[in-house]
Amino acid sequence: MTESGGTVDVVHVDDDQHVRELTATYLEREDERITVHTAATAEEGRTLLDRIDPDCVISDYEMSETDGIEFLRTVRESHPDLPFILFTGKGNESVASEAIAAGVTDYLQKGSGGDQYAVLANRLMNAVEASRSRAALAERNRDLRRYKRMINAMQEAAWIYDAEGQFEVVNESLAAWYDTTREALEGTEGNLLALIREESEAERPFRELLDGERERLHGRIESNFPGHGHAVIDYRLYPLTDGEERKAVGVARDVTEAQHREERLRRYKTILETIDDAAFVVDETRRVSYANPAAMENVSLSPGEVLGEPIEALVDRYAATTEETERFVQTLNSAFAEPSPDEPTEVTLTLSVQGTEVTFEYRFAPIVEGGTASAVVVTGRDVTERKERERRLNEQNERLEEFASVVSHDLRNPLHVAATHLELAREESDSDHIGDALDAIERSQALVDDLLTLAREGDQLDELESVDLQEIADECWCAVETDAERLETGELPSVRADPGRLRQLFENLFRNAVEHGGSGVAVTVGRLPDGFYVEDDGVGVPEDKTEQIFEPGFSTDPDGTGFGLRIVQEIANAHGWSVTVTDGTDGGARFEIRGVEPLVRQ
């Protein structure tokens, strides 16, 4: 089928050869745009339809194999909109009515003389032009629907302003952005134009756009938008001529989150540019794509000597041994192969920089996109001094452990021997001095035990497990040698703790209550919203001494070692808890252990 204004291809079906030739001659003479393709039968006509895709079909009514109505019905099955003219010498109202019902475009009876072909040519061209106009209109409507669907499917907001700055047409994205419907938004005036006017140096920027003085208005605005709230948007406005009316097309994109990301990136970059730790990014090709100033300063290289270089070659240049390089590369490859951004891997290397050996601790954090690592961020910190401090501390701890062993063996044994001899002496003498000496030896043994506990255990814990506070409090009360009146416990939770250290905490608090409260003291263990307390009804702690009682060696009891409560504090701190002292309900001392997270009972 040819386009509007071009040639017109016509299939003419008639079983009379003379009529076919005469009709073709006259039609092509009447209008040079017409080209007639003839067929003697309906079957030949259908073949021509498939081959040339004509603009119109002319058919006789009465033919040898079939009539024109049946041929028309056949054509309509495959070409429902193709112009079809029934041009016949035998016709009547019945034939015309049947043809119209079958979908004929026009009906014309054959006559005599050449004038009938002029009429036929005119009817033919009118039918073709009308068909082409309908097809063009249908195509425009299809395009319009496609454009409408496309605009409404856009993620960007799009609209048309009328000359007064009101929304004439809006797409679905803009309506959704304002949390309303297109129908409710159209005909209203948003506040974008007012905001543009406030920020513009021109007095009437929108009017200048409509008058053709500007090609466009564009920019970024941050403000509060009625119906939406605070947002940052990028906008573009272009002039639109709709007949005599001047309008504007607007497109906007919400970049609030993007701007926040940009601000965060700027902050992160500032941090990276100023921190003392080295930081660099290794891409999938294992080359350095970014390095902060600290990374280059550590190895005295310029950006040109680092960026784009293979990371293995750079590490190998400074690693103290080949094994150090291999460990770094292996750890890096593992970060790419099994990315876990929430659990960065670490490796410690010894480097040789300008003839000096330094120790660096590197952390590898993959950047994961679509489940795979696109790059790995490597941060490095010079831990040379820390490692040296750790080495000296380990040496000190070893010496302390030796000292503790000496104290344990060389002090306890003589004390035990002295106590034994005093017991033997008591059998031979009733001197009061013997009892005083035994008390002094017992205090010395207790002091040695407390010192060893602080030296060997301090704030160290063994494996944590679920511990029932009520059960362990009862056990510790039974283990303390006391004539105290009673222990009261409320409903206590289970907690995660080192059972051995927790027993030390309870036993020391119980002994402290008995030593200061006497045999008639009552001790209570109760629950706090974030922990538990141990309280007695004894003499309490003098107000001016509450800050000192946890200091090593401090005791209000002349016979006390001064280390029991210090051990309690060490145990609490080791668990991440805190311990404080306050007045008890009945005037005694109340020790509160807080920061304890109870376990949910199953």
KEKOLKE-268821 format. One line per 2 residues: number of its first residue (from 0); their letters; for each residue x, y, z of C-alpha. Coordinates in Angstrom, 2 decimals, m for minus. Example, Ala and Ser with C-alpha at 12.3 -4.5 7.8 and 13.67 -1.06 7.14 Angstrom:
# KEKOLKE-268821
0) AS) 12.30:m4.50:7.80; 13.67:m1.06:7.14
This chain:
# KEKOLKE-268821
0) MT) 0.00:0.00:0.00; 1.42:3.38:m0.99
2) ES) 1.56:6.44:1.26; m0.91:9.34:0.99
4) GG) m0.30:11.41:m2.13; 1.60:8.60:m3.96
6) TV) 0.58:6.09:m6.60; m2.61:4.06:m6.22
8) DV) m2.43:0.32:m6.91; m5.79:m1.17:m7.91
10) VH) m6.75:m4.83:m8.37; m9.59:m5.19:m10.90
12) VD) m11.34:m8.58:m11.03; m13.67:m9.28:m14.00
14) DD) m14.14:m12.44:m16.09; m14.55:m10.34:m19.26
16) QH) m11.14:m9.57:m20.73; m12.47:m6.71:m22.85
18) VR) m13.99:m5.02:m19.79; m10.77:m5.51:m17.81
20) EL) m8.61:m3.93:m20.48; m11.02:m1.08:m21.17
22) TA) m11.42:m0.28:m17.47; m7.65:m0.30:m16.88
24) TY) m7.07:1.99:m19.84; m9.68:4.55:m18.82
26) LE) m8.72:4.60:m15.11; m5.01:5.07:m15.77
28) RE) m5.89:7.80:m18.30; m8.20:9.59:m15.83
30) DE) m5.55:9.78:m13.12; m1.88:9.14:m13.75
32) RI) m1.41:8.03:m10.14; m3.55:4.93:m10.74
34) TV) m1.97:1.59:m11.71; m4.44:m1.22:m12.48
36) HT) m3.60:m4.89:m11.95; m6.19:m7.19:m13.60
38) AA) m7.43:m10.65:m12.67; m9.93:m12.88:m14.51
40) TA) m11.06:m14.81:m11.39; m11.52:m14.26:m7.71
42) EE) m8.67:m16.71:m7.05; m6.32:m14.66:m9.23
44) GR) m7.50:m11.54:m7.41; m6.63:m13.05:m4.00
46) TL) m3.16:m13.89:m5.33; m2.65:m10.30:m6.43
48) LD) m3.78:m9.05:m3.00; m1.07:m11.10:m1.32
50) RI) 1.56:m10.03:m3.83; 1.12:m6.29:m4.26
52) DP) m0.89:m5.13:m1.17; m3.18:m2.85:m3.26
54) DC) m4.89:0.39:m2.22; m8.27:m0.64:m3.64
56) VI) m10.17:m3.57:m5.18; m12.71:m3.26:m8.02
58) SD) m14.79:m6.35:m8.71; m17.61:m7.39:m11.02
60) YE) m20.64:m8.97:m9.33; m21.51:m11.83:m11.65
62) MS) m18.53:m14.07:m12.51; m18.22:m17.67:m13.64
64) ET) m16.71:m19.23:m10.51; m18.18:m17.00:m7.81
66) DG) m19.92:m13.70:m7.45; m18.50:m10.38:m6.26
68) IE) m20.22:m10.59:m2.85; m18.48:m13.86:m1.97
70) FL) m15.18:m12.40:m3.17; m15.81:m9.34:m0.98
72) RT) m16.38:m11.53:2.07; m13.13:m13.35:1.37
74) VR) m11.22:m10.05:1.07; m12.71:m8.72:4.30
76) ES) m11.34:m11.69:6.25; m7.76:m10.60:5.58
78) HP) m8.21:m6.90:4.65; m11.06:m5.51:6.77
80) DL) m10.29:m1.86:5.95; m9.27:m2.14:2.26
82) PF) m11.52:m0.06:m0.06; m13.67:m2.40:m2.17
84) IL) m15.86:m1.13:m5.04; m18.48:m3.38:m6.63
86) FT) m18.59:m2.38:m10.36; m21.22:m4.47:m12.06
88) GK) m23.55:m4.47:m15.07; m26.24:m6.52:m13.35
90) GN) m27.34:m4.93:m10.19; m30.42:m4.18:m8.19
92) ES) m31.38:m3.05:m4.70; m31.07:m6.57:m3.34
94) VA) m27.48:m6.89:m4.59; m26.62:m3.43:m3.27
96) SE) m28.08:m4.21:0.12; m26.19:m7.49:0.36
98) AI) m22.96:m5.78:m0.68; m23.34:m3.08:1.94
100) AA) m23.97:m5.74:4.58; m20.78:m7.53:3.50
102) GV) m18.75:m4.33:3.96; m18.50:m2.89:0.45
104) TD) m16.98:0.59:0.23; m18.90:1.73:m2.85
106) YL) m21.34:0.31:m5.38; m21.45:1.42:m9.01
108) QK) m23.37:0.04:m11.98; m21.70:m0.22:m15.35
110) GS) m23.08:2.02:m18.06; m22.27:3.00:m21.62
112) GG) m19.71:5.53:m22.74; m16.50:6.75:m21.16
114) DQ) m18.10:9.02:m18.54; m18.73:6.06:m16.25
116) YA) m14.96:5.55:m15.90; m14.48:9.13:m14.85
118) VL) m17.08:8.54:m12.13; m15.38:5.27:m11.18
120) AN) m11.98:6.96:m11.00; m13.41:9.71:m8.78
122) RL) m15.13:7.20:m6.47; m11.95:5.12:m6.34
124) MN) m9.70:8.08:m5.41; m12.17:9.31:m2.80
126) AV) m12.30:5.86:m1.20; m8.50:5.55:m1.18
128) EA) m7.98:9.05:0.27; m10.57:8.40:2.97
130) SR) m8.95:5.09:3.82; m5.52:6.68:3.99
132) SR) m6.83:9.47:6.20; m8.39:6.96:8.57
134) AA) m5.15:4.96:8.66; m3.10:8.08:9.34
136) LA) m5.48:9.14:12.10; m5.36:5.68:13.63
138) ER) m1.56:5.75:13.49; m1.49:9.17:15.16
140) NR) m3.84:7.88:17.86; m1.60:4.85:18.37
142) DL) 1.44:7.13:18.61; m0.41:9.35:21.07
144) RR) m1.29:6.36:23.25; 2.31:5.13:23.09
146) YK) 3.67:8.54:24.02; 1.14:8.82:26.84
148) RM) 2.10:5.39:28.19; 5.77:6.24:27.84
150) IN) 5.39:9.58:29.66; 3.32:8.02:32.43
152) AM) 5.89:5.23:32.77; 8.74:7.73:33.18
154) QE) 10.37:7.80:36.60; 10.94:11.51:36.14
156) AA) 8.04:13.86:36.79; 6.72:15.52:33.60
158) WI) 4.02:18.11:33.05; 2.75:20.99:30.88
160) YD) 2.24:24.47:32.31; m0.38:26.73:30.79
162) AE) 0.34:30.44:30.29; m0.71:31.14:33.89
164) GQ) 1.72:28.60:35.35; m0.93:26.02:36.26
166) FE) m0.60:22.30:35.64; m2.48:21.55:32.42
168) VV) m1.25:17.96:32.00; 0.80:15.89:34.47
170) NE) 2.17:12.37:34.35; 1.70:9.63:36.90
172) SL) 5.15:10.15:38.47; 4.40:13.76:39.35
174) AA) 1.00:12.84:40.79; 2.56:10.06:42.87
176) WY) 5.31:12.45:44.06; 2.61:14.78:45.37
178) DT) 0.70:11.76:46.75; m2.41:12.57:44.75
180) TR) m4.05:11.80:41.38; m3.43:13.39:37.99
182) EA) m7.00:14.66:37.90; m6.64:16.35:41.29
184) LE) m3.33:17.97:40.35; m4.29:19.28:36.92
186) GT) m5.61:22.82:37.09; m3.63:23.67:40.24
188) EG) m0.46:25.69:40.66; 2.62:24.21:42.29
190) NL) 5.26:26.28:44.07; 8.17:25.49:41.73
192) LA) 7.73:28.64:39.64; 7.65:30.79:42.78
194) LI) 10.86:29.15:44.00; 12.51:29.67:40.60
196) RE) 11.48:33.32:40.70; 12.99:33.74:44.20
198) ES) 16.34:32.29:43.12; 16.48:33.93:39.67
200) EA) 18.19:37.22:38.94; 15.48:37.91:36.33
202) ER) 12.22:39.50:37.42; 9.93:37.18:35.43
204) PF) 11.89:34.11:34.28; 8.81:32.06:33.39
206) RE) 7.37:34.84:31.22; 10.72:35.20:29.48
208) LL) 10.60:31.48:28.68; 7.09:31.73:27.21
210) DG) 8.03:34.84:25.19; 10.98:33.06:23.60
212) ER) 13.61:35.12:25.40; 15.00:31.98:26.99
214) ER) 15.63:28.57:25.47; 15.05:26.86:28.80
216) LH) 14.96:27.21:32.57; 16.95:24.67:34.55
218) GR) 18.59:24.20:37.91; 18.46:22.52:41.32
220) IE) 16.15:23.64:44.13; 15.90:22.47:47.73
222) SN) 12.69:23.38:49.54; 9.46:22.14:51.07
224) FP) 6.81:21.16:48.54; 3.14:21.05:49.62
226) GH) 1.83:17.51:49.54; 5.33:16.04:49.41
228) GH) 7.58:17.63:51.99; 11.26:18.51:51.92
230) AV) 13.07:17.58:48.72; 15.90:18.46:46.38
232) ID) 14.93:18.45:42.70; 16.66:19.00:39.37
234) YR) 14.25:20.69:36.95; 14.14:21.65:33.25
236) LY) 11.48:23.82:31.58; 11.16:24.30:27.80
238) PL) 8.80:26.56:25.80; 5.90:24.89:23.98
240) TD) 3.71:26.41:21.27; 0.23:24.90:21.12
242) GE) m1.51:26.70:18.26; m1.74:30.32:19.37
244) ER) m1.15:29.46:23.02; 2.22:29.65:24.70
246) KA) 2.92:26.96:27.26; 5.89:25.20:28.87
248) VG) 6.96:21.58:29.25; 8.56:20.66:32.56
250) VA) 10.64:17.68:33.60; 11.98:17.16:37.13
252) RD) 13.88:14.50:39.04; 14.00:14.07:42.81
254) VT) 17.71:14.01:43.69; 17.32:14.25:47.46
256) EA) 18.90:10.88:48.14; 21.50:11.41:45.42
258) QH) 22.53:14.73:46.99; 22.71:13.10:50.40
260) RE) 24.94:10.42:48.88; 27.13:13.09:47.29
262) ER) 27.42:14.87:50.63; 28.29:11.61:52.36
264) LR) 30.87:10.84:49.67; 32.41:14.28:50.13
266) RY) 32.57:13.71:53.88; 34.06:10.25:53.43
268) KT) 36.59:11.61:50.97; 37.52:14.38:53.40
270) IL) 37.98:11.78:56.12; 40.10:9.60:53.84
272) ET) 42.20:12.57:52.77; 42.94:13.59:56.38
274) ID) 43.26:10.34:58.38; 46.68:8.98:59.27
276) DA) 45.74:5.44:58.19; 46.61:4.39:54.66
278) AF) 43.60:3.64:52.46; 43.50:2.43:48.88
280) VV) 41.13:0.66:46.51; 42.13:m2.37:44.45
282) DE) 39.96:m3.13:41.40; 39.15:m6.48:39.82
284) TR) 42.37:m6.37:37.77; 44.29:m6.15:41.08
286) RV) 45.46:m2.63:40.28; 45.29:0.41:42.57
288) SY) 42.42:2.71:41.48; 42.59:5.08:44.48
290) AN) 45.07:5.88:47.24; 44.78:8.52:49.93
292) PA) 47.70:10.82:50.82; 48.65:8.74:53.87
294) AM) 49.01:5.61:51.71; 51.45:7.35:49.38
296) EN) 53.28:9.13:52.19; 53.92:5.83:53.97
298) VS) 55.95:4.57:51.01; 57.18:7.99:49.77
300) LS) 55.56:7.63:46.33; 53.62:10.06:44.13
302) PG) 50.10:9.35:42.77; 51.58:8.62:39.35
304) EV) 53.75:5.91:40.85; 50.81:4.24:42.63
306) LG) 47.57:4.68:40.67; 47.04:2.04:38.02
308) EP) 49.95:m0.06:39.27; 49.58:m3.79:40.14
310) IE) 49.15:m4.09:43.89; 51.32:m7.21:44.09
312) AL) 54.30:m5.36:42.59; 53.88:m2.45:45.03
314) VD) 53.64:m4.74:48.07; 56.57:m6.84:46.89
316) RY) 58.70:m3.69:46.63; 58.35:m3.05:50.38
318) AA) 57.57:m6.44:51.95; 60.36:m7.73:54.18
320) TT) 60.05:m11.24:52.66; 58.42:m12.96:49.72
322) EE) 56.17:m14.80:52.19; 54.80:m11.45:53.38
324) TE) 53.81:m10.55:49.80; 52.18:m13.94:49.28
326) RF) 50.13:m13.56:52.49; 48.90:m10.12:51.39
328) VQ) 47.93:m11.31:47.90; 46.26:m14.45:49.25
330) TL) 44.17:m12.43:51.69; 43.22:m9.97:48.93
332) NS) 42.17:m12.78:46.58; 40.06:m14.33:49.34
334) AF) 38.26:m10.98:49.80; 37.39:m11.01:46.09
336) AE) 36.44:m14.70:45.98; 34.36:m14.78:49.18
338) PS) 33.22:m11.19:49.76; 31.93:m10.41:53.24
340) PD) 31.76:m6.61:53.69; 30.43:m6.94:57.26
342) EP) 33.40:m9.07:58.33; 36.60:m7.61:56.84
344) TE) 39.66:m9.83:56.94; 42.99:m8.74:58.39
346) VT) 46.67:m9.46:57.85; 49.76:m8.08:59.55
348) LT) 52.88:m7.51:57.46; 56.44:m6.42:58.13
350) LS) 57.59:m3.84:55.57; 60.99:m2.34:54.89
352) VQ) 60.61:1.38:54.24; 63.76:3.43:53.68
354) GT) 65.86:0.84:55.43; 63.62:0.64:58.52
356) EV) 61.39:m2.31:59.33; 57.83:m1.32:60.25
358) TF) 54.75:m3.39:61.01; 51.47:m2.64:59.25
360) EY) 48.05:m4.11:59.99; 45.86:m4.28:56.86
362) RF) 42.08:m4.74:56.70; 40.32:m5.88:53.52
364) AP) 36.68:m4.80:52.95; 35.13:m5.80:49.60
366) IV) 32.74:m3.52:47.68; 29.94:m5.91:46.71
368) EG) 27.72:m5.28:43.68; 25.26:m7.91:42.52
370) GT) 26.71:m10.53:44.83; 30.30:m10.19:43.57
372) AS) 33.18:m7.99:44.67; 33.90:m5.23:42.16
374) AV) 36.75:m3.85:44.27; 38.36:m4.18:47.70
376) VV) 39.07:m1.30:50.06; 42.35:m1.88:51.90
378) TG) 43.21:0.17:54.99; 46.60:m0.02:56.62
380) RD) 47.77:1.20:60.01; 51.33:1.45:61.30
382) VT) 51.23:m0.72:64.44; 54.98:m0.86:64.99
384) ER) 54.80:0.95:68.35; 51.72:m1.02:69.43
386) KE) 53.40:m4.31:68.64; 56.44:m3.21:70.60
388) RE) 54.23:m2.29:73.57; 52.50:m5.65:73.31
390) RR) 55.88:m7.38:73.28; 57.03:m5.50:76.39
392) LN) 53.68:m6.16:78.08; 53.97:m9.89:77.35
394) EQ) 57.44:m9.87:78.87; 56.10:m8.07:81.93
396) NE) 53.26:m10.57:82.21; 55.72:m13.43:82.03
398) RL) 57.81:m11.87:84.79; 54.64:m11.26:86.82
400) EE) 53.62:m14.88:86.40; 57.08:m15.93:87.64
402) FA) 56.67:m13.61:90.61; 53.20:m15.00:91.36
404) SV) 54.59:m18.54:91.29; 57.35:m17.56:93.68
406) VS) 54.84:m15.86:96.00; 52.53:m18.84:95.81
408) HD) 55.26:m21.32:96.71; 57.92:m19.44:98.68
410) LR) 55.51:m17.36:100.82; 52.73:m19.83:101.42
412) NP) 55.05:m22.61:102.54; 56.81:m20.59:105.28
414) LH) 53.46:m19.21:106.46; 52.07:m22.73:106.65
416) VA) 55.14:m23.92:108.55; 54.90:m20.98:110.98
418) AT) 51.18:m21.63:111.57; 51.87:m25.31:112.25
420) HL) 54.60:m24.53:114.79; 52.34:m22.00:116.53
422) EL) 49.61:m24.63:116.83; 52.16:m26.97:118.43
424) AR) 53.32:m24.17:120.72; 49.71:m23.52:121.79
426) EE) 49.59:m27.10:123.11; 52.57:m26.28:125.40
428) SD) 51.62:m22.72:126.33; 48.49:m20.64:126.86
430) SD) 50.11:m17.33:125.95; 47.77:m14.80:124.30
432) HI) 50.59:m13.88:121.91; 50.22:m17.21:120.10
434) GD) 46.62:m16.43:119.07; 47.60:m12.97:117.84
436) AL) 50.41:m14.50:115.80; 48.06:m17.07:114.24
438) DA) 45.60:m14.29:113.32; 48.42:m12.36:111.65
440) IE) 49.48:m15.44:109.68; 45.88:m16.09:108.59
442) RS) 45.57:m12.46:107.42; 48.88:m12.84:105.52
444) QA) 47.60:m15.97:103.80; 44.38:m14.17:102.81
446) LV) 46.45:m11.26:101.52; 48.58:m13.61:99.42
448) DD) 45.44:m15.26:97.98; 43.92:m11.90:97.02
450) LL) 47.16:m10.65:95.49; 47.49:m13.82:93.43
452) TL) 43.89:m13.50:92.25; 44.52:m9.93:91.06
454) AR) 47.86:m10.79:89.49; 46.84:m13.96:87.69
456) EG) 43.20:m13.33:86.77; 42.58:m9.57:86.97
458) DQ) 40.02:m8.73:84.27; 40.42:m12.05:82.41
460) LD) 37.48:m14.38:81.80; 37.12:m17.98:80.77
462) EL) 34.32:m19.11:78.47; 30.96:m17.44:79.17
464) ES) 27.89:m19.55:79.71; 24.34:m19.30:81.02
466) VD) 24.39:m18.97:84.83; 21.38:m18.95:87.17
468) LQ) 22.03:m16.06:89.59; 19.73:m17.43:92.29
470) EI) 21.35:m20.84:92.22; 24.94:m19.54:92.27
472) AD) 24.14:m17.05:95.07; 22.82:m19.88:97.25
474) EC) 25.93:m21.99:96.54; 28.29:m19.13:97.41
476) WC) 26.42:m18.37:100.65; 26.90:m21.96:101.75
478) AV) 30.60:m21.80:100.84; 31.27:m18.73:103.03
480) ET) 32.08:m19.61:106.66; 29.62:m17.44:108.55
482) DA) 27.27:m17.36:111.48; 25.21:m14.67:109.74
484) ER) 21.50:m14.77:110.28; 20.21:m15.40:106.78
486) LE) 20.41:m14.88:103.01; 17.32:m13.67:101.14
488) TG) 17.01:m13.87:97.37; 14.20:m12.61:95.18
490) EL) 13.43:m13.87:91.69; 16.75:m13.57:89.87
492) PS) 17.43:m14.00:86.14; 19.94:m16.12:84.31
494) VR) 22.89:m14.25:82.74; 25.89:m14.98:80.51
496) AD) 28.95:m15.03:82.72; 32.13:m16.86:83.69
498) PG) 30.77:m19.08:86.52; 34.09:m19.21:88.43
500) RL) 34.64:m15.45:88.43; 30.96:m14.82:89.30
502) RQ) 31.37:m17.09:92.36; 34.37:m14.99:93.45
504) LF) 32.23:m11.84:93.12; 29.41:m13.20:95.29
506) EN) 31.74:m14.78:97.89; 33.74:m11.57:98.28
508) LF) 30.57:m9.49:98.71; 29.14:m11.98:101.20
510) RN) 32.41:m12.05:103.21; 32.50:m8.23:103.14
512) AV) 28.94:m8.11:104.59; 29.75:m10.66:107.32
514) EH) 33.12:m9.12:108.24; 31.59:m5.66:108.67
516) GG) 28.09:m6.63:109.86; 28.79:m9.44:112.28
518) SG) 26.97:m12.69:112.93; 23.51:m11.14:113.05
520) VA) 23.70:m9.53:109.62; 21.05:m10.31:107.02
522) VT) 22.07:m10.30:103.33; 19.69:m9.82:100.40
524) VG) 20.33:m10.48:96.71; 17.75:m8.77:94.48
526) RL) 17.02:m7.88:90.89; 17.54:m4.51:89.18
528) PD) 16.12:m3.47:85.79; 19.61:m3.79:84.32
530) GF) 21.35:m6.08:86.79; 21.28:m7.17:90.44
532) YV) 22.33:m6.01:93.91; 23.79:m7.46:97.13
534) ED) 22.59:m5.64:100.25; 23.15:m6.07:103.99
536) DG) 21.65:m4.46:107.08; 24.98:m3.90:108.80
538) VG) 26.84:m0.70:109.60; 27.11:0.47:105.99
540) VP) 29.91:2.46:104.35; 30.85:5.91:105.69
542) ED) 29.80:8.56:103.18; 33.33:9.93:102.87
544) KT) 34.69:6.45:102.07; 32.42:5.38:99.17
546) EQ) 34.94:6.55:96.56; 37.83:4.69:98.18
548) IF) 36.46:1.26:98.99; 37.34:m0.18:95.55
550) EP) 40.95:1.04:95.74; 43.57:m1.71:96.24
552) GF) 44.58:m2.12:99.88; 41.79:0.04:101.33
554) ST) 39.70:m1.47:104.13; 37.71:m0.13:107.07
556) DP) 38.37:m3.45:108.87; 41.80:m3.58:110.58
558) DG) 41.95:m7.30:109.81; 40.87:m6.94:106.15
560) TG) 43.24:m7.27:103.18; 41.73:m4.33:101.26
562) FG) 41.61:m6.33:98.03; 38.25:m8.12:98.22
564) LR) 36.14:m5.30:96.75; 38.87:m4.50:94.23
566) IV) 38.51:m8.06:92.96; 34.72:m7.57:92.78
568) QE) 35.25:m4.47:90.60; 37.73:m6.28:88.35
570) IA) 35.29:m9.16:87.81; 32.41:m6.78:87.03
572) NA) 34.54:m4.78:84.59; 35.72:m7.96:82.88
574) HG) 32.09:m8.82:82.11; 31.36:m5.30:80.84
576) WS) 29.33:m4.48:83.96; 29.71:m1.72:86.54
578) VT) 29.61:m1.86:90.36; 28.75:0.98:92.73
580) VT) 28.00:1.22:96.45; 25.14:3.09:98.09
582) DG) 23.14:2.97:101.33; 21.05:m0.13:101.93
584) TD) 17.33:m0.11:102.65; 17.90:m0.79:106.38
586) GG) 21.03:1.30:106.78; 23.67:m1.18:105.61
588) AR) 25.65:m1.26:102.36; 24.13:m1.96:98.96
590) FE) 26.37:m2.99:96.05; 24.66:m2.55:92.67
592) IR) 25.96:m4.41:89.64; 24.52:m2.88:86.45
594) GV) 24.83:m3.35:82.70; 23.87:m7.01:83.06
596) EP) 21.71:m8.34:80.24; 19.33:m11.07:81.45
598) LV) 18.81:m14.17:79.35; 15.27:m14.95:78.24
600) RQ) 14.04:m18.10:79.94; 12.88:m20.70:77.42
